[in-house]
């Protein structure tokens, strides 16, 4: 893609990408950083961009993956979990007492655990290895003697079933964030 094409891509998608991250993570400064990361990756993969038929879908997938990477980082990094939790409180414009935060987090944790209990054993195991332990598809595949594609498919099905079994009024991201907060308050 030409330099002019990259500029057009930037102007066409910058607000959408920024808005996605603000809505997903609730942190404007972080959203700006992640938006820059997305454009850096797009520039680095410049030679492949012309082959992409659905640029909207491609960029959305990049943004979603980047946001989930940040949530996974929160599971492994206590300081980052605290930072994320504080921004989520500001995002909802609520300052909750610790007890209320704990009750909300416990509620979302319970919703997730109930949904996980309904999954087939293999999907539950792969979900836990990926989301709770933060293992990559490749590491899970090696550990379970499966192909990374099989791991990805099981994880995709697990997430789809979790979404189907949770209350439609409860966003899956809130369930996962509640789970992060339980873990943060417990450590």
C-alpha positions in Angstrom: 0.0 0.0 0.0 1.3 3.4 -0.8 2.1 6.1 1.7 -1.0 8.0 0.6 -3.1 4.8 1.0 -1.8 4.4 4.6 -2.7 8.0 5.3 -6.2 7.4 4.0 -6.4 4.2 6.1 -5.4 6.2 9.2 -8.0 8.9 8.7 -10.7 6.4 7.9 -10.1 4.2 11.0 -8.5 6.3 13.7 -11.8 7.4 15.3 -13.3 3.9 15.0 -10.3 2.2 16.6 -10.0 4.8 19.4 -13.7 4.6 20.1 -13.6 0.8 20.2 -10.8 0.8 22.8 -12.5 3.5 24.9 -15.8 1.6 24.9 -14.0 -1.7 25.6 -11.5 -0.6 28.2 -12.8 2.7 29.4 -9.3 4.3 29.6 -8.7 7.2 27.1 -5.0 7.3 27.5 -4.6 3.5 27.1 -7.0 3.6 24.1 -4.8 6.2 22.4 -1.7 4.0 23.0 -3.5 0.9 21.7 -4.7 2.8 18.7 -1.1 3.7 17.9 -0.1 0.0 18.3 -2.7 -1.0 15.8 -1.5 1.5 13.2 2.1 0.5 13.8 1.1 -3.2 13.1 -0.7 -2.1 10.0 2.3 -0.2 8.8 4.6 -3.2 9.5 2.3 -5.5 7.5 1.9 -2.9 4.8 2.9 -5.3 2.0 0.0 -7.7 3.0 -2.7 -5.0 3.4 -3.7 -4.9 -0.3 -4.6 -8.6 -0.1 -7.2 -8.1 2.6 -10.7 -8.2 1.3 -12.6 -7.1 4.4 -10.5 -4.3 6.0 -13.3 -3.4 8.6 -13.3 -7.0 9.8 -9.5 -7.3 9.8 -9.1 -4.1 11.8 -11.9 -5.0 14.2 -10.2 -8.4 14.8 -6.9 -6.7 15.5 -8.5 -4.3 18.0 -10.4 -7.1 19.7 -7.3 -9.2 20.0 -5.3 -6.3 21.3 -7.9 -5.5 24.0 -8.1 -9.1 25.1 -4.2 -9.2 25.3 -4.5 -6.3 27.8 -7.1 -8.2 29.8 -4.9 -11.3 29.8 -2.0 -9.1 31.0 -4.2 -8.0 33.9 -4.4 -11.6 35.0 -0.7 -11.9 35.3 0.3 -8.4 36.6 -1.1 -7.2 39.9 -0.2 -3.6 39.3 -1.9 -3.6 35.9 -5.0 -5.3 37.4 -5.2 -2.5 40.0 -4.8 0.1 37.3 -7.5 -1.6 35.1 -9.9 -2.0 38.0 -9.5 1.7 39.0 -10.2 2.8 35.4 -13.3 0.6 35.2 -14.6 2.3 38.3 -14.0 5.7 36.8 -15.5 4.6 33.5 -18.8 3.6 35.2 -18.8 6.9 37.1 -19.3 5.0 40.3 -17.1 5.0 43.4 -18.0 1.8 45.2 -17.1 0.7 48.6 -14.8 -2.3 48.7 -17.6 -4.6 49.9 -19.8 -3.6 47.0 -17.0 -4.2 44.5 -16.4 -7.6 46.1 -20.0 -8.5 45.9 -20.2 -7.4 42.2 -17.0 -9.3 41.4 -18.2 -12.4 43.2 -21.5 -12.2 41.3 -19.7 -12.0 37.9 -17.3 -14.8 39.0 -20.3 -17.0 39.9 -21.9 -16.3 36.5 -18.7 -17.3 34.7 -18.2 -20.4 36.9 -21.8 -21.6 36.2 -21.2 -21.1 32.5 -17.9 -23.0 32.7 -19.6 -25.9 34.5 -21.9 -26.4 31.5 -19.0 -26.7 29.0 -17.6 -30.1 27.8 -14.5 -31.1 29.8 -12.1 -30.4 26.9 -13.5 -26.9 26.2 -13.5 -26.0 30.0 -9.9 -27.2 30.3 -8.7 -25.2 27.3 -10.7 -22.1 28.4 -9.0 -22.3 31.9 -5.5 -22.8 30.4 -6.0 -19.9 28.1 -7.9 -17.4 30.2 -7.0 -18.3 33.7 -3.4 -19.4 33.2 -2.7 -17.2 30.2 -1.2 -19.9 28.0 -1.0 -19.4 24.3 -2.7 -21.7 21.8 0.6 -23.2 21.0 1.5 -24.0 24.6 -1.9 -25.5 25.3 -1.6 -27.6 22.1 1.8 -28.9 23.3 0.5 -29.6 26.8 -2.6 -31.4 25.5 -1.1 -33.0 22.5 -3.5 -31.2 20.1 -3.0 -28.9 17.1 -3.1 -25.2 17.8 -6.1 -25.0 15.4 -8.0 -27.5 17.5 -7.2 -25.5 20.6 -8.4 -22.3 18.9 -11.6 -24.1 17.8 -12.4 -25.4 21.2 -11.7 -22.0 22.8 -14.0 -20.3 20.2 -16.8 -22.8 20.9 -16.3 -22.4 24.7 -16.6 -18.6 24.5 -19.6 -18.9 22.2 -21.3 -21.3 24.7 -20.5 -19.0 27.6 -22.1 -16.1 25.8 -25.1 -18.2 25.1 -25.5 -19.3 28.7 -25.0 -15.9 30.3 -27.8 -13.5 30.7 -28.0 -11.3 27.6 -28.1 -8.3 29.9 -24.7 -9.2 31.3 -21.9 -8.4 28.9 -19.2 -11.2 28.7 -16.5 -8.6 29.2 -18.1 -7.6 32.5 -18.1 -11.2 33.6 -14.4 -11.5 32.8 -13.6 -8.1 34.4 -15.5 -9.2 37.5 -13.4 -12.3 37.6 -10.2 -10.1 37.4 -11.4 -8.0 40.3 -12.1 -11.1 42.4 -8.6 -12.3 41.7 -7.2 -8.8 42.5 -9.1 -8.5 45.8 -8.1 -12.0 46.7 -4.3 -11.5 46.2 
